[in-house]
C-alpha cells in the first residue's frame, strides 16, 4: 500500500530530526571545542569560527522559528515551542556582517567582531534551548542523541586509523573496516 502525502511528510520530518538536526548540533559542538583549543593555526581557527557561526545561525533560526521558505521550525515538531534570544539578540546580529556577508560593512575593530566570548554565550544558549526542545519532543525515540554526541565523548575500545577523506556531510563518521587498538598495536 502506497503511503499518503501526510505519512510521507511525517517520515521526512522524522528522518530530518534523526539526521540533520543532530548533525548540525554536533558540528556546532565540534567547532566550539576546536575554537577553545590552544595552538591552532589562525586560518584553522577562522575556519572553525565560520563553521560555528553557520551552525549557530541555523540552530537559532530553527529554535526561534525564524526560518523561512522550505525549512523546518521547532514548532513543526513541538507545538508552541519558541526560543527567544532576548539579551543575546545583538550578539547574534554580530554574526551577519562577520560571517555571512563579505560586504562593505564588515567590522574591522576587534570589539565589533563576533569573538570567542560571543561564541561562549551563544553556545551556552543553544545547548540550553536544544535541551528544552528535546525534552518536549512528543516522540522521544525520534531524537538520535548519539548523532549529536562527539565521538571523543563516546567510550570505545579502539579508534579508527587512517580514516579516508569524508566526501559529504553526515551525522555519522566515515565507516572503515580496519580498526587499530592502541593498547596492543594490533589491527583487526
N, C-alpha and C positions, 0 to 999 in steps of 0.2 A: 504494500500500500504506500502510495506516494505521500510525502509529508505536506502538510498545509503550509501556507505562507507564514502563518503565526508560529508554527512549530520550527520552521527553518530559521526564522528570526530569533527565536529563543535559543536554538542551537548555536547560532552565530554569536549571540551575546555570551553564552556560556564559554565558548571557545576563546573569545576575546578576553573574558575575565580570567580564564585559566592560563593564557599565554601572554598576551600583550601587556596587560596592566602589571602583572608581576615582573615582567622583563623590564619595563620602564622603571619600576621601583628598584630593581636590582642594579640597573645601570646607574641610577642616582646614588645608591649606596656605594657602589664601587668607585665612582668618580669622586665622591666626597672623601672616601677613605684615602684615595691617592692624593687628593689635594692636601691632606694632612701629613703626607709622607715627606720626610726630610730628604734633601739631596736630589730632588727631581730636577732635570734639565728644565729651564724656563719654558721651552716650547712644549714639553710634555705637560707641565703644569697648566699652561694656557689651553692645551687640548682637553685636559680633564675639567678645567673650569667651563669650557664651552659645552662639553658633554653634560656636566652637572646642570648648567643653565637651561639647556634644552629639555632635559628630563624634568627639572623643577618646574619649568613653564608648562609643560604638558600635564604633569600631575596636578598642579594648581588649577589649571583650566578645567580639568576633569572634576576635581573636588568641589570647585566653586560653581560648577555648571555653566561656565562661560565659554565652553567650546561652541563653535559654530559649524554649520554645514553637516557633513557626513561623519560626525564624531560622537562617540558615546559620552554621556554625562553621568555623574554619580546617581542622579535621580532615575536613570534608566535601570538601575539595579536596586536602589534603596529609596523608596518613596519618601519625598520631602527632605532628603538629605541635602545639605548645602553647607559647605565650609565657608568661613569668612576670613579674609586676610587681615582685616582691621588694621592694627598698628604696623603690620608688615607690607601694606599696600605700596608704600613709597619704596621699600626695599625691592619688591618685585618689579616695580617700574624701572629700576636701575638696570634690569636685565635687557630691556628692549634696545637702548642705544649701545650698550656694551657688547651684546652678543647676537642680537637678531637683525641688526641693520649696520651696513657699512656706510652710513650716511654722514652728512656734514656735521651733525650734532653729537658725534661720538665724544664722550668725555676724555679729556687729556689729563686732568688733575686726578691724582690717586684717590682723593677724598670723594670724588664723584663717581668712580667706577665701582661696579659690583665686585666685592672683595671677599676674602676668607671670613671675615666677621659676618658679613651679609649671608654667606653660604651657611655658616653655623646656625643662624636664626631661621633661615628657610628650611634647612634640613630638619631641624627640630620640629618646626610647624608641620611639615609634610609627614613626618613619622607619626606625630600625634593624630593628625587628621586621617591618615590612612588607617591607623588602629581603630579609630571611631567608625570609619566606613566599614571595615572588615567585620567588626563586632556586630554591625547592624544588618549584614547580609542575610536575607531570608533563607537562602540555601547555603549552609555552611560548607558543604562539600565542593562548591564551585571554586573557592579560593585555593590556589596552589601555593602555599607558604614556601614549599621547597624551591619553587621557581623564583621567589623573591629573596631567598637567603643566599648570601655569598658562599661560594664553595669553601673558602677558608674557615667558615664558621661551622661546617659540617664535618663530623668526625669520620675519617676514612682510614683504611688500613695502609694504603699506599697513595701514590699520586701518579698522574699521567705524565709520562716522559715524552719529550719531543712531540708536542701537540702539532697537528697540521694547521695550516692557515685557515682561520674561520672565513667563510665566504659570504655569509649572510647573518643578519641579526637573529638572535634566538634567546629564549629564556633558559635553554639548556646548553651546556658546553658541547664542543665537538666531541664525538664519541670515537675512541680508538680502541683497538683490541689488545694492545700491549700495555701492561702496567709495570711499574718499577716499584719495588719495595725497598725504601732507603735503609731499613734495618738489616736486610740480608744482602742487598746489592743484586738481587735476582729479578729477572723479568719473567713474566708469565704470559 
